[in-house]
Amino acid sequence: GLDLLGGASAGTSTPSVSFDPPLQLANRVGTIPQMPRMYHDRIQTVTTETGAQTTVAYDTPDCSSAPASDPNDPTDAAAKGFASTNTLRCFPVYWTPDGQPSPMLDWFYLHPVRSVTTIDPHNSYQDGTQPELLTEYSYKGNPGWHYDDNETVKSKNRTWGQFRGFPEVDITTGDPNVFHYTDGTKVYDRKTLTKTYYFLGMNGDTMPSGTRSVPALTSQDGSVSVADDNPLAGRVFETDTYTGVSGDIDKAVVNVPRIIGPTATRNRTGIPDLTANMVRPARTLTRQAVSYGWRKTETDTFYNTALGQSTTGMAVQSDDRGEVSATGNTAKCTFTRYLDGTPATLVVTAETIVTDQDCNSSGASPSGNLVSDTRTSYDGHAFAYNGDGQSSPDLPSTGDATLVQKASASSGATATKFVDQTQSKYDSYGRVVLATRTPRSTAPDGSSLAQSVATSYTPTSGELPTGTTTATQITPGAACTPTTTSSKDCQVASTGLDAARGVPVTKTDVAGLVTSLTYDALGRLTGVWLPNENKANGAPASMTYSY
């Protein structure tokens, strides 16, 4: 049946994955009386094919203070007012219960995961007990309930039911009550702790009167603050790893994003305009606890923020400042230049320049000393980049990198000489058929030192390949092709492929020795015949695998 479409010649079966028994939890809080609580299944236990068992536990919050619609108030002022400042772990929804003439505001539970426990029966300690992995989740702060901007919902039935997550999630692993014996000694599980702080995107949210204003997110060391703007919802602001559940911070990473846009806007009635924005990582601050206090490092990335360009939102400058306060620290700055292709959607990286300067503000130019300069030419054309002053350079149409050059000499931050590092040729499918290292390098006597690797595919076109042959030039100047006989000058190796999956079924090395491989119907390796065992002659496999 459908299983055979993957290339298998026969079917096979595996043990099932079980989700039984499920856990039924109420969806409704019950603020509208005499209505069903809407119990639905949640994943409680997952048993894998190998018998490992994962158990999920949930929290059910107390939302008894949430008010339902008041039948005597057609504006629902009280219920909507509560919903706009809701801090409960339940959310409001307008729906029409049986027998009611119009939708009513009701409340539904958010059942956050409390813990996940995994036991693998095929793994054990010295004493025979099975290791248990316990991961617990603690949600800190008030959940973010954003105003619903769904255009398919009638304006009068929109409310603050769009879940934006929690501002802080603490994750612990390990259960200190669990132990096993190693060499007769009890070894207790240790508990780790990681705290992650998130953007909720609540700043500027719609309120019954005006808009919401929320405090900016501030790093735990107080060094950085970022506004909680809507495009940032769900992104990680800071991740702190502790030495233990009762320990101190061992490592903290703060991520400062950059919003570019809006790149597109559509006006809407009754709700804020729909906008498209690019969000990019702009700054990363890392502090690591060390013997002398904190090792603080920083990276910065700057982008083309001009809207409507082919490179809008693409990185043009980045700075690895290292440990800024350390004696002898050297910063590195990377500048990236691009080249537009003939299709408007094709933009390629043309040049990457790395210098030893500290460029932690936008708009810098290369200065200091050059560390590296890499240029890439495409589709066989001469090197070019946007804004290089050429009147009408040849632009790439497919984006195949055909020549890579690296700076071999410099003056300050400027490369004065380049060496051709790699030259490549492609077939019509974009596969490399010839790669030449240092194509223009020569020995003192003028002979070529270039070395090439030629690759052929069988068939060459029209079908998925059933084999590849690679000829590696060992002696400079030797003529090597995939049809060449393997020798000390040209080493030729080939691979037979399962066309459907692209996995090797035979491997012939440069000495002509053959390794054979077989797979089951699911594509899993089942047997390997090393060169000293001939599969074609019925020899037993050197290695077999069962699942």
N, C-alpha and C positions, 0 to 999 in steps of 0.2 A: 504494500500500500504506500502511503505517504512516506514511510520510513525509508523506502528504497530510493527516494529522490535524492538522498544524500550520497548516493554512489554505492551503497551496499548491494551485494548480490543475494543476500538472504536477511531475514529478520532475526532479532534476538530480544531477550527480555531482561529486565532488571527488577530488583525488588522495588516495591512501591514506596512513595513518600506519603506518609500519613499525617493528617491534620486532626485526628480524633484523639480525645474528645474535644469539641469546641467549648468555648465559655460564652454563656449568654449574659449580656449586660443590658441594662435598660438604656435606651436612647433618650427618652423624655424624662425630665425632672419630675413632672407631675403637677406643674403650677395650674394647669387647667384640670379641675377635678373630674372624676368619673370618665376618664379617657384611658385607653390602654397605654402602658409604659413603653411600648414598642421595643421589646427585647429582640436583640439580634446577635448573631454569632460573632465572636472574636477569636482570633488564633490564640490557643492556649498551649497546645503541645504539638511540636513538629518532630516526627520520627523519620530520619533520613534512610536512604537505601542501605546504609551500612549499620543502622541501628542506633546511631547517635541520637540523643533526645534533647530537644530544646524546649524549655518551658518559659512562658511569658506570664508575668503578673502585672495587673493594672491597678490604678487608683481610681476610686469613684469619689469625687469631691462633694462637699456639702453646699448645695445651691438653694437651700430652702428659703433664703431671703429674696430670691428673684421674683419680681411681680409679673403676673400675666396681664393681658389686656383687661381694661375696665369696660364692661358692656355699656355703662352709663356715660362713658367719655369717648365720643367718636374720634377725638384727636389722639387718644392714647398717650397723652402728655406725660403721665407718671411713668408708664412702662418704658417709653422712649427715653425719657430723661435718665432713668436708671441704666438703660442699655448704653447710653453714650458715655457713661463713666464707669462701666462695668469692670470690676476687678475679679469676678468669680471665674472659676474654671468651667463655665457653662456659657452657651451662646444663644442669642435670641433668633427666632425664625417666625415669620408670618406664614401660617397655613390655615386651611379651612377644615375644622373638625366636622364629623358627621352631624348633621342637624343644625349647623350654624349658617347664618345667611351671608357671612363675610369672613375674610381671613382674620385670625386672632394672633397676637404675639404670644409665643410659647417659648419655653427654654429647654435646651438639649445639653446633655452631658458631653464634656471632653474627658475621655478616659485615658490619661497619659500612662505610658508604660513605666512601671515601678522597677521591675527587674527582669533579667533574662538569665536563665541558668541552663548550661549545656553539660551533659554527661556523655562521654564516649566509652562504650563498653569494650572497645577493642584496644584501649590504652590503659595501662595500669602502672602503679608504683611497685617497689620491691615487695611490699606487704600484700599485694594483690588488690588493693583498693583502687577504685577508678577516680581519676582526677575530675574535679567539678569546677567549672568556670562560672563564676557568678559576677554579673555586671549589674550595678544598680544605678538608677537615675534619680536625681533630685532637681526639681524645677524651682528656681528662686525668682522672687519678684512677681509683679502682676502680669498676667498674660496680655498680649496686645490684641484688642478687638477693634478692627478698623471698619470704617463705614463701608457698606456694601456698594461697590460701583458697577454692579452687574446691570447692563442696560436692558436685559430681558425682564427684570423685576420692575413692577410698577413703582413709581416714585413714592407713593404713600406707604408701600410695603417694604421699602428699604430700611435697613437698620444696621446696627453695629455687630455684625456676625461674621466678619472676615477675619479668620484667625491668622495672626502674624507671629505666633510663637512666644517663647519666654525670653526675657532679657539675659538669663543666666541658666545654664544647665551644668550640673555637677555630676560627673561620672566616676564611679568607683568600681574597681575590679578586685576580686578576692574576697574570701570569707575567713576571718581569723578564727572562727569556731571549727574550721575543718583542718584536720591534720592527717598525716600519713607517717609510717615508720620507715626511716632509712638507716640501715645498720643498727636497728633496735632503738633509734632515737626519734622522738616525736618532732616532726617538722610541720609547723603551722603555716597556713596560708597568710601572705601579707596583703594588705589592702592599699591599692594605689588610688590617687585622686587627681583628676583633671577637671579644671573649671573652664568653661567656654562662654564667652559673652557675645551676644548677637545684636545686630541692628534689627529693629522691628518696623522701621519706616513709618512711624506714627506722627512725626512732626508735620503739621499742616493738614491733618485729617479733618474731615467735615464734622462740625458739631451743630447742635440745634440752633446755636447762634454764633456765627463766625467759624473760626478754625481752631484746631487744637495746637497748643504749644507744649512741647516736652523738652526736658533737659537734654543736653548733648551727652553722648557717651564719653566717659573719661577713663583712661587707662588706670590700672590699679596703682601705678606709681605716680599718677597725677600729671604725667608729662605731656599727654596728648588728649585733646577733646575733638570729637567729630559730631556734627549735627545728625540726628536720626531721621534723615530725609527718606521720602517714600521709595525712590529707586533702589535704596540700599536694603530693603526688607529681606531678611533671611540670611544676610551675609555675616560672616564671622568677623568680629571686631578684635577680640583678644582671646588667646588660649594660654592658660597657665597650668603648668605641670608641677605638682608638689612632690616633695621627697617621700610623702606618705600621707595617710588620711589625717593624721594629726601633726604633720610636718609643715615646713615652710616652702615657699615657692622655690623650685629648682630652676625653672626656665619659663620665661614669659615672651610671647610673640604677639605684637600689636600690628594690625593691618589697617592702613589708612587708604580708603578708596578715593577715586576721582570720578565724578559724574561728568560725562561729555554729552551735551545735547541741550534741549531735545532735538533729535535728528528728524522727527516727524511729529505732527500734532493734528488731532481731529477734535473739533469743538463738539460738545455734548450738552444736552439740555438737562438742567437739574443736578448735574454732577460735574466734578472737575474735568477739564479737557483730558482726553486720552493722549499720552505722549510716549514716544519711544526714546530711550536714553541708553547710552553706553556707560557701563560701569567698569572701571579698570583699577587694578592694584597700583597705587601711586607711591606708597611708602611702607616699608616693613621695618619695625624696630624690634630687635631681639635683645633680651638681657639674660645672661646665664650666670648663675651663682658660681663663684670661684673662690679661691682661698683669700684673695685680696678684696672681695666684695662682689662687684658685678662686672662681667665682661659685656659691654654694650656695643652692638653692631647695628648698622643701618644700611638699607638699600633704598634707592629712589628711582622711579621710572616716570618719564615725561612723554607725553603723547602729542600728536598733531590734533589740536582741538578745533581747528577751523572746520566748520560744517560744510558738507556737500562736496568734499574732495575724495579722491580715490583712497587716500591714506588716512582719512579721518579715523581717529581712535587707535591708530597704530603707533607703537613705541618708536620714538626718534632719538631718545637719549636716556641712558640709565646710569646709575651711579652706585657702585659698591664701595661704601665709605670705610668698610672694615671697622676696627675698634678705634673710633676717632680719637679717644683720649690717650691711647697707648703710644709710648715712645717708639719711633721708627715705623709707625703704621703708614702704609701707602694705599691711597685710594685708587680706584680704577673707574674710568668713565668709558662708556660704550656709546658710539654714535652709529645710527643705522640709516642708510639711504635706500630708497626704493626706486623701482622703475615700473611705469605703467605698461601694460600689454595692449595689443590691438583690440581684444575684447575688453569692454569697460570693466568687467569683473576680475580681470587678471592683473594682479600686482605682485611683483617678485622682489626679494631682497637683493639689492645690487652690491652694496658695500657695507662692511662692518669695520669700524675703526675703534680701536681700544687704546686709550692713553693713560698715563699715570696721574691725571689731575683729579681734583675733587670738584665735581660739577653738580652740587646739590640744589641748584636752582635752574629753572627752565631757560632755554635760549642760549646755552653755552656753545662755544665753538672749540674744536680740538686745540689743546695747548699742552705744554709740558713735553714729556717724552713719549714717543710712539711705542706701544707695547706690541700691537699687531694691526695689520690692515689686510682684510680679505675681500677680494673683488670676485664677482661671479658674472659670467656672460651667459646668455641664453640663446638657444635655437641657432647656434652657429654665428651669431652676430657679434660685432665688436662691443666692448664694454661701454655702458652708458648708465646714467641715473637721472632721475627727475631733477631739473634745475642745473645740469652740468654745463649749460651754455651751448650744447650742440644744437644746430639748427633743425635737423630732421634725422635723428638717429633711427636705426632699424629697431623696431620694437618686437618683443617676443609675442608669439601667437599661441604656443603650447606651454611655454615655461619650463622646458628641459634645460637643466644646467649643463652646458657643454664645455665650459672652461672655468677653472677656479685658479686664481692667482693670489699669491701672498707676498707681502712686502719683504724684501731681502736687504734693504738699506733705507735709512731715514735721516732726516735732519730735523731735530726737534719733534714736533708732532706730525710732520709731513713725510710720507713715503717718497723716496727718490728713485727706487728701483723695485721691480716686481719680478718674481719667478713664477713660471707656469707650474702649478702643482699637479693638477689633474685635468685631463681632457676626456670627454665622454661622447659616445655616439649611441643613438637610440633607434629602436625599430618603431613601426607605426603604432604600437601599443604603449609606447613610453618605457619599454624595458631596455636596460643598458645592454648593448651587444659588444661594446668595446670601451674599456677604461684604460687610459694610459697615464702612468705616473711620470712626472717631470718630463713631458713630451719633448722639450727643447734642450734638455741637459746633454752635455757632451764631455767626453774624457779629454785629457790634455792633447791626445793625438787627433782630436776632432771627431772620433767615433761616438755614436749615440749611446747614452746611458739610460734612455727611456725604457720602461718596462710596461708591458701591456697584459691585460686579461681579456680574452675574447670569449663571449658566451653565445651559444646558439640554442634555439628552442625547437622542439619537434612536437607537432608540426609548426611551421613558421607563422601560420596565420589560419584564421577561420575556425579554430577549435581551441579548447583548453589544452595546454601542453601536457604531453605524456612523458616528456624527458627533456633534460638540459645537459649540455656538454660545455665544459669550461677548459680553456687552454691558457695556462699561465706561462708567460715568457720568463725564463730564468736567465738566459744568456742575452745581454743587450745586443740588439741587431738581428737576432734570430727571427725568422718568419714563422709566427705561430698562429694557427687557426684551429677551430674545433675539429677539423678533419685531419689535423696533423697527428702522426703517431707519437705517443708519449715518449720522451727522451730526456736526457740531462739538460737539454736546451729548452724544451717545451714540455711542461707537465700537463697532461690531459686527463681530466676526470669527468665522469658522467653520472647522472642520477636518473633513474626511471621513476616516474610519478604516477600516483593514482590521480587521474585527471579531475575527478569530481572533488576530491578533498585536498589535492595539492600536497599530499604526504609522500615521502619516498618509499618505493617498494624494492628498489635495488640501488646500491651505491657501488660504483666501480672506481677505485682509487687510481692514483697516477701510476701504480705498479701493475694495474690490471686485475687486482684482487677484488672479488665481489662480495658484498654483504647484502643479504636479502632480509626483508621485513614483511610481516603480515599483520593484518588488523581484523578486528571483529566488525559486526554490522554497525556499531556505534562509533567506529573510527578509533578505537583504543588499540594500542599496540599489544599483540598476542605472542609474537615470536620473532626472534632474531637469529639468523644464520650467519655466523662470522665466516671469514674467507676460508677457514679450515674445514668448514662443513658445507657441502654442496646441496642446496635445497632442491635443485632440479633433478638430482640423482636420488632423492628420497632420504637424504641424511637427516637425523634428528636435529632439532633446533638447538643452538648453543644456549639460548635463554628463552624461557616461556613466561607469560604473564597471565594470571587469571584474575577475575573480578567478581 
